[in-house]
């Protein structure tokens, strides 16, 4: 791990980043690209392993919910 995130792939698919290269995600770890979640290289996040682990847990739960929910059910914004 370095000080500059390696996010070239994410930029190619249109994921928004800040001027330092950190991915912008909401509190459910969702990016602006539907179905793409981010952990560990987020704008405003503490750069600590324990925070990354917590974000990973949140993302895993939200990804599971995203995959299991039928497309016609809409997205819950709670």
Biopython code that builds the backbone (N, CA, C, O; Angstrom):
import numpy as np
from Bio.PDB.StructureBuilder import StructureBuilder

atoms = [
    (1, "UNK", "N", (0.836, -1.179, 0.000)),
    (1, "UNK", "CA", (0.000, 0.000, 0.000)),
    (1, "UNK", "C", (0.876, 1.237, 0.000)),
    (1, "UNK", "O", (1.853, 1.333, 0.743)),
    (2, "UNK", "N", (0.514, 2.156, -0.830)),
    (2, "UNK", "CA", (1.233, 3.412, -0.864)),
    (2, "UNK", "C", (0.351, 4.550, -0.399)),
    (2, "UNK", "O", (-0.741, 4.340, 0.129)),
    (3, "UNK", "N", (0.839, 5.748, -0.604)),
    (3, "UNK", "CA", (0.058, 6.911, -0.192)),
    (3, "UNK", "C", (-0.924, 7.345, -1.263)),
    (3, "UNK", "O", (-1.885, 8.055, -0.966)),
    (4, "UNK", "N", (-0.703, 6.933, -2.502)),
    (4, "UNK", "CA", (-1.613, 7.286, -3.591)),
    (4, "UNK", "C", (-2.402, 6.045, -4.005)),
    (4, "UNK", "O", (-1.809, 5.030, -4.368)),
    (5, "UNK", "N", (-3.731, 6.117, -3.955)),
    (5, "UNK", "CA", (-4.545, 4.950, -4.318)),
    (5, "UNK", "C", (-4.391, 4.586, -5.791)),
    (5, "UNK", "O", (-4.269, 5.468, -6.641)),
    (6, "UNK", "N", (-4.397, 3.297, -6.093)),
    (6, "UNK", "CA", (-4.346, 2.807, -7.465)),
    (6, "UNK", "C", (-5.780, 2.531, -7.908)),
    (6, "UNK", "O", (-6.319, 1.453, -7.656)),
    (7, "UNK", "N", (-6.385, 3.499, -8.561)),
    (7, "UNK", "CA", (-7.813, 3.411, -8.887)),
    (7, "UNK", "C", (-8.084, 3.590, -10.372)),
    (7, "UNK", "O", (-9.198, 3.950, -10.752)),
    (8, "UNK", "N", (-7.102, 3.351, -11.213)),
    (8, "UNK", "CA", (-7.268, 3.556, -12.653)),
    (8, "UNK", "C", (-8.481, 2.812, -13.206)),
    (8, "UNK", "O", (-9.249, 3.372, -13.989)),
    (9, "UNK", "N", (-8.655, 1.562, -12.806)),
    (9, "UNK", "CA", (-9.778, 0.774, -13.295)),
    (9, "UNK", "C", (-11.103, 1.444, -12.947)),
    (9, "UNK", "O", (-12.000, 1.534, -13.786)),
    (10, "UNK", "N", (-11.220, 1.914, -11.709)),
    (10, "UNK", "CA", (-12.467, 2.522, -11.260)),
    (10, "UNK", "C", (-12.758, 3.826, -11.996)),
    (10, "UNK", "O", (-13.913, 4.122, -12.302)),
    (11, "UNK", "N", (-11.723, 4.602, -12.281)),
    (11, "UNK", "CA", (-11.911, 5.828, -13.047)),
    (11, "UNK", "C", (-12.370, 5.507, -14.465)),
    (11, "UNK", "O", (-13.172, 6.246, -15.036)),
    (12, "UNK", "N", (-11.870, 4.414, -15.040)),
    (12, "UNK", "CA", (-12.269, 4.023, -16.402)),
    (12, "UNK", "C", (-13.746, 3.660, -16.487)),
    (12, "UNK", "O", (-14.375, 3.865, -17.525)),
    (13, "UNK", "N", (-14.307, 3.122, -15.401)),
    (13, "UNK", "CA", (-15.724, 2.752, -15.435)),
    (13, "UNK", "C", (-16.628, 3.863, -14.908)),
    (13, "UNK", "O", (-17.844, 3.692, -14.823)),
    (14, "UNK", "N", (-16.028, 5.006, -14.554)),
    (14, "UNK", "CA", (-16.823, 6.179, -14.195)),
    (14, "UNK", "C", (-17.066, 6.404, -12.723)),
    (14, "UNK", "O", (-17.911, 7.224, -12.366)),
    (15, "UNK", "N", (-16.352, 5.704, -11.848)),
    (15, "UNK", "CA", (-16.519, 5.921, -10.412)),
    (15, "UNK", "C", (-15.940, 7.285, -10.057)),
    (15, "UNK", "O", (-14.815, 7.608, -10.439)),
    (16, "UNK", "N", (-16.715, 8.086, -9.323)),
    (16, "UNK", "CA", (-16.266, 9.427, -8.938)),
    (16, "UNK", "C", (-15.183, 9.355, -7.872)),
    (16, "UNK", "O", (-15.245, 8.544, -6.948)),
    (17, "UNK", "N", (-14.182, 10.233, -8.024)),
    (17, "UNK", "CA", (-13.108, 10.338, -7.040)),
    (17, "UNK", "C", (-12.899, 11.806, -6.700)),
    (17, "UNK", "O", (-13.335, 12.696, -7.430)),
    (18, "UNK", "N", (-12.224, 12.042, -5.577)),
    (18, "UNK", "CA", (-11.895, 13.417, -5.227)),
    (18, "UNK", "C", (-10.575, 13.795, -5.901)),
    (18, "UNK", "O", (-10.015, 13.005, -6.662)),
    (19, "UNK", "N", (-10.082, 14.995, -5.625)),
    (19, "UNK", "CA", (-8.869, 15.476, -6.288)),
    (19, "UNK", "C", (-7.612, 14.727, -5.848)),
    (19, "UNK", "O", (-6.578, 14.829, -6.509)),
    (20, "UNK", "N", (-7.678, 13.976, -4.745)),
    (20, "UNK", "CA", (-6.530, 13.186, -4.284)),
    (20, "UNK", "C", (-6.595, 11.740, -4.758)),
    (20, "UNK", "O", (-5.672, 10.963, -4.515)),
    (21, "UNK", "N", (-7.686, 11.377, -5.435)),
    (21, "UNK", "CA", (-7.820, 10.025, -5.953)),
    (21, "UNK", "C", (-8.600, 9.070, -5.075)),
    (21, "UNK", "O", (-8.640, 7.869, -5.344)),
    (22, "UNK", "N", (-9.225, 9.592, -4.021)),
    (22, "UNK", "CA", (-10.013, 8.733, -3.163)),
    (22, "UNK", "C", (-11.430, 8.599, -3.709)),
    (22, "UNK", "O", (-12.019, 9.572, -4.179)),
    (23, "UNK", "N", (-11.965, 7.393, -3.643)),
    (23, "UNK", "CA", (-13.298, 7.115, -4.160)),
    (23, "UNK", "C", (-14.347, 7.743, -3.256)),
    (23, "UNK", "O", (-14.237, 7.702, -2.031)),
    (24, "UNK", "N", (-15.361, 8.321, -3.875)),
    (24, "UNK", "CA", (-16.467, 8.930, -3.141)),
    (24, "UNK", "C", (-17.580, 7.889, -3.038)),
    (24, "UNK", "O", (-18.084, 7.401, -4.049)),
    (25, "UNK", "N", (-17.957, 7.553, -1.793)),
    (25, "UNK", "CA", (-19.010, 6.573, -1.542)),
    (25, "UNK", "C", (-19.900, 7.074, -0.415)),
    (25, "UNK", "O", (-19.499, 7.912, 0.393)),
    (26, "UNK", "N", (-21.111, 6.545, -0.380)),
    (26, "UNK", "CA", (-22.027, 6.937, 0.701)),
    (26, "UNK", "C", (-21.800, 6.064, 1.933)),
    (26, "UNK", "O", (-20.866, 5.264, 1.962)),
    (27, "UNK", "N", (-22.650, 6.214, 2.949)),
    (27, "UNK", "CA", (-22.459, 5.467, 4.193)),
    (27, "UNK", "C", (-22.803, 3.988, 4.075)),
    (27, "UNK", "O", (-22.645, 3.236, 5.036)),
    (28, "UNK", "N", (-23.270, 3.567, 2.909)),
    (28, "UNK", "CA", (-23.526, 2.149, 2.641)),
    (28, "UNK", "C", (-22.456, 1.573, 1.719)),
    (28, "UNK", "O", (-22.600, 0.466, 1.200)),
    (29, "UNK", "N", (-21.377, 2.339, 1.521)),
    (29, "UNK", "CA", (-20.222, 1.960, 0.709)),
    (29, "UNK", "C", (-20.519, 1.929, -0.792)),
    (29, "UNK", "O", (-19.737, 1.371, -1.562)),
    (30, "UNK", "N", (-21.652, 2.526, -1.220)),
    (30, "UNK", "CA", (-22.022, 2.564, -2.636)),
    (30, "UNK", "C", (-21.347, 3.736, -3.324)),
    (30, "UNK", "O", (-21.247, 4.826, -2.761)),
    (31, "UNK", "N", (-20.885, 3.507, -4.543)),
    (31, "UNK", "CA", (-20.332, 4.587, -5.357)),
    (31, "UNK", "C", (-21.435, 5.127, -6.256)),
    (31, "UNK", "O", (-22.586, 4.702, -6.158)),
    (32, "UNK", "N", (-21.084, 6.058, -7.126)),
    (32, "UNK", "CA", (-22.063, 6.602, -8.064)),
    (32, "UNK", "C", (-22.404, 5.623, -9.185)),
    (32, "UNK", "O", (-23.362, 5.856, -9.922)),
    (33, "UNK", "N", (-21.651, 4.540, -9.335)),
    (33, "UNK", "CA", (-21.923, 3.530, -10.356)),
    (33, "UNK", "C", (-22.722, 2.406, -9.710)),
    (33, "UNK", "O", (-22.254, 1.767, -8.767)),
    (34, "UNK", "N", (-23.927, 2.167, -10.218)),
    (34, "UNK", "CA", (-24.824, 1.166, -9.651)),
    (34, "UNK", "C", (-24.136, -0.194, -9.590)),
    (34, "UNK", "O", (-23.584, -0.671, -10.582)),
    (35, "UNK", "N", (-24.178, -0.810, -8.409)),
    (35, "UNK", "CA", (-23.604, -2.136, -8.217)),
    (35, "UNK", "C", (-22.121, -2.144, -7.892)),
    (35, "UNK", "O", (-21.535, -3.214, -7.732)),
    (36, "UNK", "N", (-21.494, -0.962, -7.791)),
    (36, "UNK", "CA", (-20.072, -0.881, -7.444)),
    (36, "UNK", "C", (-19.949, -0.289, -6.042)),
    (36, "UNK", "O", (-20.408, 0.822, -5.774)),
    (37, "UNK", "N", (-19.321, -1.054, -5.163)),
    (37, "UNK", "CA", (-19.120, -0.667, -3.777)),
    (37, "UNK", "C", (-17.627, -0.451, -3.545)),
    (37, "UNK", "O", (-16.801, -1.030, -4.252)),
    (38, "UNK", "N", (-17.277, 0.371, -2.569)),
    (38, "UNK", "CA", (-15.864, 0.674, -2.314)),
    (38, "UNK", "C", (-15.543, 0.532, -0.834)),
    (38, "UNK", "O", (-16.363, 0.830, 0.034)),
    (39, "UNK", "N", (-14.327, 0.068, -0.573)),
    (39, "UNK", "CA", (-13.835, -0.097, 0.797)),
    (39, "UNK", "C", (-12.363, 0.266, 0.829)),
    (39, "UNK", "O", (-11.602, -0.168, -0.036)),
    (40, "UNK", "N", (-11.951, 1.049, 1.804)),
    (40, "UNK", "CA", (-10.536, 1.261, 2.055)),
    (40, "UNK", "C", (-9.878, 2.434, 1.366)),
    (40, "UNK", "O", (-8.858, 2.927, 1.847)),
    (41, "UNK", "N", (-10.423, 2.895, 0.260)),
    (41, "UNK", "CA", (-9.819, 4.034, -0.442)),
    (41, "UNK", "C", (-10.870, 5.121, -0.629)),
    (41, "UNK", "O", (-11.069, 5.650, -1.722)),
    (42, "UNK", "N", (-11.536, 5.432, 0.481)),
    (42, "UNK", "CA", (-12.666, 6.344, 0.444)),
    (42, "UNK", "C", (-12.297, 7.736, 0.908)),
    (42, "UNK", "O", (-11.464, 7.917, 1.796)),
    (43, "UNK", "N", (-12.932, 8.711, 0.291)),
    (43, "UNK", "CA", (-12.759, 10.096, 0.712)),
    (43, "UNK", "C", (-13.260, 10.261, 2.138)),
    (43, "UNK", "O", (-14.352, 9.808, 2.482)),
    (44, "UNK", "N", (-12.451, 10.913, 2.963)),
    (44, "UNK", "CA", (-12.859, 11.229, 4.319)),
    (44, "UNK", "C", (-12.750, 10.095, 5.317)),
    (44, "UNK", "O", (-13.010, 10.298, 6.503)),
    (45, "UNK", "N", (-12.372, 8.909, 4.872)),
    (45, "UNK", "CA", (-12.277, 7.771, 5.799)),
    (45, "UNK", "C", (-10.936, 7.787, 6.520)),
    (45, "UNK", "O", (-9.917, 8.188, 5.958)),
    (46, "UNK", "N", (-10.954, 7.349, 7.760)),
    (46, "UNK", "CA", (-9.693, 7.191, 8.482)),
    (46, "UNK", "C", (-8.879, 6.121, 7.774)),
    (46, "UNK", "O", (-9.439, 5.150, 7.266)),
    (47, "UNK", "N", (-7.578, 6.287, 7.736)),
    (47, "UNK", "CA", (-6.712, 5.316, 7.074)),
    (47, "UNK", "C", (-6.192, 4.310, 8.107)),
    (47, "UNK", "O", (-4.984, 4.190, 8.315)),
    (48, "UNK", "N", (-7.112, 3.593, 8.749)),
    (48, "UNK", "CA", (-6.764, 2.617, 9.769)),
    (48, "UNK", "C", (-7.277, 1.242, 9.355)),
    (48, "UNK", "O", (-8.323, 1.132, 8.715)),
    (49, "UNK", "N", (-6.545, 0.205, 9.717)),
    (49, "UNK", "CA", (-6.962, -1.152, 9.363)),
    (49, "UNK", "C", (-8.323, -1.502, 9.941)),
    (49, "UNK", "O", (-9.142, -2.113, 9.255)),
    (50, "UNK", "N", (-8.579, -1.130, 11.183)),
    (50, "UNK", "CA", (-9.842, -1.485, 11.811)),
    (50, "UNK", "C", (-11.022, -0.807, 11.113)),
    (50, "UNK", "O", (-12.099, -1.393, 11.008)),
    (51, "UNK", "N", (-10.826, 0.411, 10.641)),
    (51, "UNK", "CA", (-11.890, 1.108, 9.908)),
    (51, "UNK", "C", (-12.129, 0.417, 8.575)),
    (51, "UNK", "O", (-13.272, 0.259, 8.147)),
    (52, "UNK", "N", (-11.034, 0.002, 7.913)),
    (52, "UNK", "CA", (-11.172, -0.737, 6.657)),
    (52, "UNK", "C", (-11.937, -2.034, 6.853)),
    (52, "UNK", "O", (-12.761, -2.408, 6.019)),
    (53, "UNK", "N", (-11.663, -2.722, 7.961)),
    (53, "UNK", "CA", (-12.383, -3.963, 8.266)),
    (53, "UNK", "C", (-13.866, -3.682, 8.491)),
    (53, "UNK", "O", (-14.720, -4.435, 8.022)),
    (54, "UNK", "N", (-14.172, -2.608, 9.203)),
    (54, "UNK", "CA", (-15.569, -2.243, 9.444)),
    (54, "UNK", "C", (-16.260, -1.882, 8.132)),
    (54, "UNK", "O", (-17.390, -2.307, 7.895)),
    (55, "UNK", "N", (-15.601, -1.110, 7.285)),
    (55, "UNK", "CA", (-16.180, -0.759, 5.989)),
    (55, "UNK", "C", (-16.389, -2.006, 5.137)),
    (55, "UNK", "O", (-17.377, -2.111, 4.411)),
    (56, "UNK", "N", (-15.461, -2.943, 5.229)),
    (56, "UNK", "CA", (-15.602, -4.201, 4.491)),
    (56, "UNK", "C", (-16.824, -4.984, 4.942)),
    (56, "UNK", "O", (-17.522, -5.579, 4.121)),
    (57, "UNK", "N", (-17.082, -4.984, 6.241)),
    (57, "UNK", "CA", (-18.252, -5.667, 6.784)),
    (57, "UNK", "C", (-19.533, -5.001, 6.304)),
    (57, "UNK", "O", (-20.475, -5.681, 5.899)),
    (58, "UNK", "N", (-19.571, -3.682, 6.347)),
    (58, "UNK", "CA", (-20.747, -2.942, 5.858)),
    (58, "UNK", "C", (-20.961, -3.232, 4.381)),
    (58, "UNK", "O", (-22.077, -3.533, 3.959)),
    (59, "UNK", "N", (-19.894, -3.142, 3.598)),
    (59, "UNK", "CA", (-20.006, -3.379, 2.156)),
    (59, "UNK", "C", (-20.488, -4.795, 1.871)),
    (59, "UNK", "O", (-21.337, -4.990, 1.001)),
    (60, "UNK", "N", (-19.965, -5.783, 2.585)),
    (60, "UNK", "CA", (-20.382, -7.166, 2.362)),
    (60, "UNK", "C", (-21.882, -7.333, 2.601)),
    (60, "UNK", "O", (-22.563, -8.003, 1.825)),
    (61, "UNK", "N", (-22.391, -6.733, 3.661)),
    (61, "UNK", "CA", (-23.822, -6.822, 3.950)),
    (61, "UNK", "C", (-24.645, -6.118, 2.873)),
    (61, "UNK", "O", (-25.661, -6.646, 2.422)),
    (62, "UNK", "N", (-24.212, -4.939, 2.465)),
    (62, "UNK", "CA", (-24.966, -4.188, 1.458)),
    (62, "UNK", "C", (-24.892, -4.854, 0.085)),
    (62, "UNK", "O", (-25.861, -4.819, -0.673)),
    (63, "UNK", "N", (-23.756, -5.454, -0.238)),
    (63, "UNK", "CA", (-23.635, -6.190, -1.505)),
    (63, "UNK", "C", (-24.576, -7.387, -1.490)),
    (63, "UNK", "O", (-25.257, -7.654, -2.480)),
    (64, "UNK", "N", (-24.618, -8.110, -0.372)),
    (64, "UNK", "CA", (-25.538, -9.243, -0.230)),
    (64, "UNK", "C", (-26.977, -8.792, -0.441)),
    (64, "UNK", "O", (-27.725, -9.421, -1.188)),
    (65, "UNK", "N", (-27.366, -7.697, 0.221)),
    (65, "UNK", "CA", (-28.725, -7.171, 0.057)),
    (65, "UNK", "C", (-28.981, -6.769, -1.392)),
    (65, "UNK", "O", (-30.067, -7.009, -1.919)),
    (66, "UNK", "N", (-27.994, -6.161, -2.034)),
    (66, "UNK", "CA", (-28.124, -5.721, -3.428)),
    (66, "UNK", "C", (-28.341, -6.918, -4.351)),
    (66, "UNK", "O", (-29.177, -6.863, -5.252)),
    (67, "UNK", "N", (-27.597, -7.989, -4.131)),
    (67, "UNK", "CA", (-27.703, -9.170, -4.983)),
    (67, "UNK", "C", (-29.005, -9.919, -4.731)),
    (67, "UNK", "O", (-29.631, -10.396, -5.678)),
    (68, "UNK", "N", (-29.421, -10.031, -3.481)),
    (68, "UNK", "CA", (-30.611, -10.810, -3.131)),
    (68, "UNK", "C", (-31.929, -10.103, -3.446)),
    (68, "UNK", "O", (-32.958, -10.758, -3.611)),
    (69, "UNK", "N", (-31.904, -8.772, -3.531)),
    (69, "UNK", "CA", (-33.150, -8.034, -3.775)),
    (69, "UNK", "C", (-33.512, -8.105, -5.259)),
    (69, "UNK", "O", (-32.669, -7.838, -6.115)),
    (70, "UNK", "N", (-34.747, -8.459, -5.566)),
    (70, "UNK", "CA", (-35.151, -8.480, -6.969)),
    (70, "UNK", "C", (-35.106, -7.077, -7.587)),
    (70, "UNK", "O", (-35.350, -6.082, -6.903)),
    (71, "UNK", "N", (-34.798, -7.009, -8.860)),
    (71, "UNK", "CA", (-34.662, -5.726, -9.541)),
    (71, "UNK", "C", (-35.907, -4.863, -9.446)),
    (71, "UNK", "O", (-35.808, -3.636, -9.459)),
    (72, "UNK", "N", (-37.085, -5.486, -9.350)),
    (72, "UNK", "CA", (-38.329, -4.734, -9.351)),
    (72, "UNK", "C", (-38.687, -4.185, -7.978)),
    (72, "UNK", "O", (-39.630, -3.404, -7.856)),
    (73, "UNK", "N", (-37.947, -4.580, -6.938)),
    (73, "UNK", "CA", (-38.289, -4.145, -5.576)),
    (73, "UNK", "C", (-37.858, -2.708, -5.298)),
    (73, "UNK", "O", (-38.315, -2.103, -4.328)),
    (74, "UNK", "N", (-36.990, -2.162, -6.131)),
    (74, "UNK", "CA", (-36.490, -0.812, -5.866)),
    (74, "UNK", "C", (-35.405, -0.859, -4.810)),
    (74, "UNK", "O", (-35.128, -1.915, -4.241)),
    (75, "UNK", "N", (-34.792, 0.285, -4.548)),
    (75, "UNK", "CA", (-33.690, 0.342, -3.585)),
    (75, "UNK", "C", (-34.156, 1.021, -2.315)),
    (75, "UNK", "O", (-34.749, 2.099, -2.355)),
    (76, "UNK", "N", (-33.883, 0.384, -1.186)),
    (76, "UNK", "CA", (-34.234, 0.937, 0.102)),
    (76, "UNK", "C", (-33.198, 1.978, 0.493)),
    (76, "UNK", "O", (-32.008, 1.667, 0.529)),
    (77, "UNK", "N", (-33.611, 3.193, 0.785)),
    (77, "UNK", "CA", (-32.683, 4.276, 1.104)),
    (77, "UNK", "C", (-32.517, 4.507, 2.600)),
    (77, "UNK", "O", (-32.052, 5.571, 3.008)),
    (78, "UNK", "N", (-32.886, 3.537, 3.419)),
    (78, "UNK", "CA", (-32.758, 3.683, 4.880)),
    (78, "UNK", "C", (-31.329, 3.756, 5.297)),
    (78, "UNK", "O", (-31.038, 3.879, 6.486)),
]
sb = StructureBuilder()
sb.init_structure("model")
sb.init_model(0)
sb.init_chain("A")
sb.init_seg("    ")
for serial, (resi, resn, name, xyz) in enumerate(atoms, 1):
    if name == "N":
        sb.init_residue(resn, " ", resi, " ")
    sb.init_atom(name, np.array(xyz, "f"), 0.0, 1.0, " ", f" {name:<3s}", serial, name[0])
structure = sb.get_structure()
